[in-house]
Amino acid sequence: MLLLAGLAGCTAASSAPESAPDFGHVHGLAADPSTGQTYAATHNGVWLLPTGALPDTYLFGVGRSDITSPTQVAGRAQDTMGFTLADPGLLYASGHPDPAEQPELNPPNLGLIASDDGAETWQTISLRGETDFHDLDVATQADGTQIIYGYDATTSTIRRSVDDGRNWTTGAQLELRDLAADTIDPQRLYATTAAGLMESRNGGDSFEPVSDAPALLLVTATGQGGLLGVDTSGQIWTAAAADGVWTGSGRTTGTPEAIGWVPGEPGWLLIADDRGITASNDLGITTVTMVPSSSGAQE
């Protein structure tokens, strides 16, 4: 995969917009290796992001999508809070409905919704009107089935489902900022909290502090049990496992809103911060701008 050293400090390619659209707030970032589409889940809907500034090797060789500017999917401004790519071609989300979509017919919380057409349409799976998941992640079990983990912001509790989101078990109660499921052990779950990084080894039923971990604000799994996080100062950290050695790399600009990890060799880190939305294949040391910020902040 091409390195970004030659693009350090660059702004977006000419195909990118002059400034960011009205995202409101970026809640999640994800890329689908089956289509090459890259998504930002925001306060004002799900957006497709331009990848024209990135090398062709982005996304396992699938290449760049034909999106040349941020595009709000289906013109829908739902507040998409929890958001994750469950499988290639399958998105899960939660949050609040588009205010323009007959609010008198829509409860304020979406529960768990799913899309298999790139966020063009959404199907309600469960908990409509009851739950606002502020974070979602999935873990694959040995038999190939998945556990869906969600942080229910209405009750500050962890919930999990082993039947594709139809039924849920309630776990521990804690205040968290970000949630990540381990890629090796599906019962292992991480949460960033005001008290530091916390870890569960029983599917979210209980949590314990992770000793010697940085004070992470955001965390995501990177494959083979690895973790990547950003601390409260914007420092990016990686570890082969939560109980391993943490190594610092690049930095974000200002307080990051969201991060996402695109697996590969070496893999791509997506960052939403004061620069807009950027991508890096060297853990944030150098970045390529996908969507500049409306304020024009740069490194």
C-alpha positions as CSV (number, residue, x, y, z in Angstrom):
1,M,0.0,0.0,0.0
2,L,1.3,3.5,-0.9
3,L,2.7,5.6,2.0
4,L,1.4,9.1,2.5
5,A,4.7,10.7,3.3
6,G,4.7,12.6,0.0
7,L,1.2,14.0,0.8
8,A,1.9,15.2,4.4
9,G,0.2,18.4,5.1
10,C,-1.7,18.4,1.8
11,T,-5.2,19.6,1.5
12,A,-7.8,17.5,-0.3
13,A,-7.5,16.8,-4.0
14,S,-9.2,19.1,-6.5
15,S,-12.3,16.8,-6.5
16,A,-13.0,17.6,-2.8
17,P,-15.3,20.4,-1.7
18,E,-13.9,23.8,-0.5
19,S,-15.4,23.1,3.0
20,A,-17.4,20.6,4.9
21,P,-21.1,20.4,4.6
22,D,-23.3,20.8,7.7
23,F,-22.5,17.5,9.5
24,G,-23.5,19.0,12.8
25,H,-21.4,16.4,14.6
26,V,-19.6,13.3,13.3
27,H,-20.7,10.3,15.4
28,G,-19.0,7.5,13.4
29,L,-16.8,6.6,10.4
30,A,-16.7,3.4,8.5
31,A,-15.7,2.0,5.1
32,D,-17.3,-1.0,3.3
33,P,-14.7,-3.2,1.5
34,S,-17.3,-4.7,-0.7
35,T,-18.2,-1.4,-2.4
36,G,-15.4,1.1,-1.7
37,Q,-17.9,3.4,-0.1
38,T,-16.8,5.4,3.0
39,Y,-19.4,6.7,5.4
40,A,-19.7,9.4,8.0
41,A,-22.6,9.0,10.4
42,T,-23.5,12.5,11.6
43,H,-26.1,14.6,13.4
44,N,-27.5,15.4,10.0
45,G,-27.7,12.0,8.3
46,V,-25.3,9.5,6.8
47,W,-22.9,10.9,4.2
48,L,-20.8,9.2,1.5
49,L,-17.3,10.6,1.6
50,P,-15.0,11.3,-1.4
51,T,-11.9,9.1,-1.5
52,G,-10.3,10.6,-4.6
53,A,-7.4,12.0,-2.7
54,L,-6.4,8.5,-1.5
55,P,-4.3,6.0,-3.4
56,D,-6.0,3.3,-5.5
57,T,-5.0,0.7,-3.0
58,Y,-7.4,2.0,-0.4
59,L,-9.9,-0.7,0.7
60,F,-8.3,-4.0,-0.1
61,G,-7.8,-3.0,-3.8
62,V,-11.5,-2.3,-4.3
63,G,-10.5,1.2,-5.1
64,R,-12.1,4.6,-4.8
65,S,-15.8,5.2,-5.1
66,D,-17.0,7.7,-7.7
67,I,-18.2,10.2,-5.0
68,T,-16.5,13.5,-5.7
69,S,-18.0,15.5,-2.8
70,P,-19.7,14.6,0.5
71,T,-23.2,13.3,-0.4
72,Q,-26.0,13.0,2.1
73,V,-27.6,9.6,1.5
74,A,-31.2,9.7,0.4
75,G,-31.4,13.4,1.6
76,R,-32.2,12.1,5.0
77,A,-31.1,14.1,8.0
78,Q,-31.7,11.5,10.8
79,D,-29.4,12.0,13.8
80,T,-27.3,8.8,13.3
81,M,-25.7,8.2,16.6
82,G,-24.5,4.6,17.0
83,F,-23.2,3.3,13.7
84,T,-21.1,0.3,12.6
85,L,-20.4,-1.8,9.6
86,A,-21.5,-5.3,10.7
87,D,-20.5,-7.1,7.6
88,P,-19.6,-6.0,4.1
89,G,-22.9,-4.6,2.8
90,L,-24.6,-4.5,6.2
91,L,-24.9,-1.4,8.4
92,Y,-26.3,-1.0,11.8
93,A,-27.3,2.3,13.3
94,S,-29.4,4.1,16.0
95,G,-30.3,7.6,17.0
96,H,-33.2,9.9,16.2
97,P,-35.4,10.3,13.1
98,D,-35.2,13.1,10.5
99,P,-37.3,15.9,12.0
100,A,-38.9,16.3,8.5
101,E,-40.2,12.7,8.5
102,Q,-43.6,13.2,10.1
103,P,-42.4,13.6,13.7
104,E,-45.9,12.9,15.0
105,L,-45.6,9.3,13.6
106,N,-42.0,8.7,14.6
107,P,-40.9,8.1,18.2
108,P,-37.8,10.0,19.3
109,N,-35.5,7.0,19.5
110,L,-34.8,4.8,16.5
111,G,-33.8,1.6,18.4
112,L,-31.7,-0.7,16.3
113,I,-32.0,-0.1,12.5
114,A,-30.2,-1.9,9.7
115,S,-29.5,-1.2,6.0
116,D,-28.2,-3.5,3.3
117,D,-28.3,-0.8,0.5
118,G,-25.7,1.7,1.7
119,A,-28.0,3.7,4.0
120,E,-30.5,4.4,1.3
121,T,-33.2,2.7,3.3
122,W,-33.4,1.4,6.9
123,Q,-35.3,-1.4,8.5
124,T,-36.3,-1.3,12.1
125,I,-34.9,-4.4,13.9
126,S,-35.9,-3.8,17.5
127,L,-36.4,-1.3,20.4
128,R,-38.0,1.4,18.3
129,G,-39.2,4.2,20.5
130,E,-37.3,2.8,23.5
131,T,-33.5,3.0,22.9
132,D,-31.0,5.4,21.6
133,F,-27.7,3.5,21.1
134,H,-24.9,6.1,21.2
135,D,-22.4,3.4,20.2
136,L,-22.7,0.0,18.4
137,D,-20.1,-2.7,17.6
138,V,-20.1,-6.3,16.6
139,A,-18.0,-9.3,17.4
140,T,-17.9,-12.6,15.5
141,Q,-18.1,-15.9,17.4
142,A,-16.4,-19.1,16.6
143,D,-19.5,-20.5,14.8
144,G,-19.6,-17.4,12.6
145,T,-22.6,-15.7,14.3
146,Q,-22.3,-12.2,15.7
147,I,-22.8,-10.5,19.0
148,I,-24.1,-7.0,18.6
149,Y,-23.0,-4.7,21.5
150,G,-24.8,-1.4,22.1
151,Y,-24.4,1.4,24.6
152,D,-28.0,2.4,25.6
153,A,-27.7,6.1,26.3
154,T,-31.2,6.2,27.8
155,T,-30.1,4.1,30.7
156,S,-26.3,4.2,30.5
157,T,-26.1,0.4,30.1
158,I,-24.5,-2.1,27.9
159,R,-26.8,-4.3,25.9
160,R,-25.9,-7.3,23.7
161,S,-27.8,-9.4,21.2
162,V,-26.9,-12.8,19.8
163,D,-29.8,-13.1,17.4
164,D,-29.1,-10.2,14.9
165,G,-30.6,-7.6,17.2
166,R,-34.0,-9.0,17.8
167,N,-33.6,-9.7,21.5
168,W,-31.3,-8.1,24.0
169,T,-29.6,-8.9,27.3
170,T,-28.8,-6.0,29.7
171,G,-25.2,-5.8,31.1
172,A,-23.3,-3.4,33.2
173,Q,-24.3,0.2,33.8
174,L,-21.5,2.8,33.3
175,E,-21.0,6.2,31.7
176,L,-18.8,5.8,28.6
177,R,-17.7,7.8,25.6
178,D,-16.7,5.0,23.2
179,L,-17.1,1.3,22.9
180,A,-15.1,-1.4,21.0
181,A,-15.4,-5.1,20.7
182,D,-12.3,-7.3,20.5
183,T,-11.6,-9.0,17.2
184,I,-10.3,-12.2,18.8
185,D,-12.4,-12.8,21.9
186,P,-16.1,-11.9,21.2
187,Q,-16.7,-11.7,25.0
188,R,-14.1,-9.0,25.4
189,L,-15.3,-5.4,25.3
190,Y,-13.6,-2.1,25.9
191,A,-15.1,1.3,27.0
192,T,-13.5,4.7,27.4
193,T,-14.7,6.4,30.6
194,A,-13.8,9.4,32.8
195,A,-12.0,6.9,35.0
196,G,-9.9,5.6,32.2
197,L,-10.1,2.6,29.8
198,M,-12.3,-0.2,31.1
199,E,-12.4,-3.8,29.9
200,S,-15.0,-6.5,30.1
201,R,-14.2,-10.2,29.6
202,N,-17.8,-11.4,30.1
203,G,-19.7,-9.7,27.3
204,G,-20.3,-6.5,29.1
205,D,-21.7,-7.8,32.3
206,S,-19.0,-6.2,34.3
207,F,-15.9,-4.0,33.7
208,E,-12.5,-3.5,35.3
209,P,-9.9,-0.8,34.7
210,V,-7.1,-1.5,32.2
211,S,-3.9,-0.8,34.1
212,D,-1.2,1.4,32.4
213,A,-3.6,2.4,29.5
214,P,-3.6,6.0,28.3
215,A,-6.6,8.1,29.2
216,L,-8.4,7.4,26.0
217,L,-11.3,9.4,24.7
218,L,-11.9,7.1,21.6
219,V,-11.0,3.5,21.0
220,T,-11.4,1.0,18.1
221,A,-10.2,-2.5,17.4
222,T,-7.6,-3.0,14.7
223,G,-7.6,-6.8,14.2
224,Q,-5.8,-9.7,15.8
225,G,-6.7,-8.3,19.3
226,G,-5.0,-4.9,18.6
227,L,-6.4,-1.6,19.8
228,L,-6.1,2.0,18.6
229,G,-7.2,5.0,20.6
230,V,-6.9,8.8,20.9
231,D,-6.4,10.3,24.4
232,T,-7.9,13.5,25.7
233,S,-4.9,15.5,24.4
234,G,-5.3,14.2,20.8
235,Q,-2.3,11.7,21.0
236,I,-2.9,8.6,19.0
237,W,-2.0,5.3,20.7
238,T,-1.8,1.7,19.6
239,A,-1.3,-1.6,21.5
240,A,-1.1,-5.2,20.3
241,A,-3.7,-5.9,23.1
242,A,-5.1,-3.9,26.0
243,D,-2.8,-5.5,28.5
244,G,0.2,-4.9,26.3
245,V,2.5,-2.0,25.7
246,W,1.0,1.2,24.4
247,T,2.9,3.2,21.7
248,G,2.3,6.8,20.7
249,S,2.2,7.8,17.1
250,G,0.6,10.8,15.4
251,R,-1.9,13.4,16.8
252,T,-5.3,14.7,16.0
253,T,-6.0,18.4,15.7
254,G,-8.2,19.6,18.5
255,T,-10.6,17.2,20.1
256,P,-11.5,14.4,17.8
257,E,-15.2,13.6,17.2
258,A,-14.8,10.1,15.8
259,I,-12.3,7.6,14.4
260,G,-12.6,4.5,12.3
261,W,-10.3,1.7,11.3
262,V,-10.1,0.2,7.7
263,P,-8.2,-3.1,8.0
264,G,-5.4,-3.9,5.5
265,E,-1.7,-3.6,5.2
266,P,-0.8,-1.3,6.9
267,G,-4.5,-0.3,7.4
268,W,-6.1,3.2,7.3
269,L,-7.2,5.4,10.2
270,L,-10.1,7.7,9.5
271,I,-10.3,10.8,11.8
272,A,-12.9,13.5,12.2
273,D,-11.4,16.5,14.1
274,D,-10.8,20.2,13.6
275,R,-9.2,19.5,10.2
276,G,-12.4,17.9,8.9
277,I,-12.2,14.2,7.9
278,T,-8.8,12.8,7.2
279,A,-7.3,9.4,6.5
280,S,-3.9,8.1,7.4
281,N,-2.0,4.9,6.7
282,D,0.8,5.6,9.2
283,L,-1.3,6.0,12.4
284,G,-1.8,9.7,12.1
285,I,1.7,10.9,11.5
286,T,0.7,12.1,8.0
287,T,-2.8,12.5,6.7
288,V,-4.7,13.0,3.5
289,T,-7.8,15.3,3.7
290,M,-11.0,13.7,2.5
291,V,-13.3,16.6,3.7
292,P,-11.8,19.9,4.9
293,S,-13.4,21.5,7.9
294,S,-15.6,24.5,7.4
295,S,-13.2,26.6,9.4
296,G,-10.2,25.5,7.2
297,A,-8.1,24.2,10.1
298,Q,-5.0,22.3,9.0
299,E,-2.0,20.7,10.6
